[in-house]
Amino acid sequence: MEFVNSIINWIYYGIVGFTAIIMIYNLIKEKSWEKEVLYILVIIPFLLRLFGLK
């Protein structure tokens, strides 16, 4: 059971990391400062989860 939890945990961190990378890429590409602020506000919870700071 502990092995299954570990696998699910790694998959979860992979999805969160992948999503954060995509959002950071879009943030770098964005020209409008309003959308940049929105991306930053959305990225913060993903990064906190990725680093385990919930």
C-alpha positions in Angstrom: 0.0 0.0 0.0 2.8 2.4 0.8 4.3 1.7 -2.6 1.1 2.7 -4.3 1.0 5.9 -2.3 4.5 6.7 -3.4 3.7 6.2 -7.0 0.6 8.4 -6.8 2.6 11.0 -5.0 5.3 11.1 -7.8 2.6 11.3 -10.5 1.0 14.2 -8.6 4.3 16.1 -8.4 4.9 15.4 -12.0 1.6 16.9 -13.1 2.0 19.9 -10.8 5.6 20.5 -12.1 4.5 20.1 -15.7 1.6 22.6 -15.3 3.9 25.1 -13.5 6.5 24.8 -16.3 3.8 25.5 -18.9 2.5 28.5 -17.0 6.0 29.9 -16.5 6.6 29.5 -20.2 3.4 31.4 -21.0 4.3 34.1 -18.4 7.7 34.7 -20.2 5.9 34.8 -23.6 3.2 37.2 -22.4 3.4 40.9 -23.4 0.5 42.3 -21.3 1.3 43.2 -17.7 -2.3 42.4 -16.6 -2.0 38.8 -17.8 1.5 38.6 -16.3 0.1 39.5 -12.9 -2.6 36.9 -13.4 -0.1 34.2 -14.3 2.0 35.0 -11.2 -1.1 34.7 -9.0 -2.0 31.4 -10.5 1.6 30.0 -10.4 2.2 30.7 -6.7 0.0 27.8 -5.4 1.5 25.4 -7.9 5.0 26.3 -6.8 4.2 26.0 -3.2 2.7 22.5 -3.7 5.8 21.5 -5.8 8.2 22.6 -3.0 6.0 21.0 -0.3 5.0 24.3 1.4 1.3 24.0 0.9 
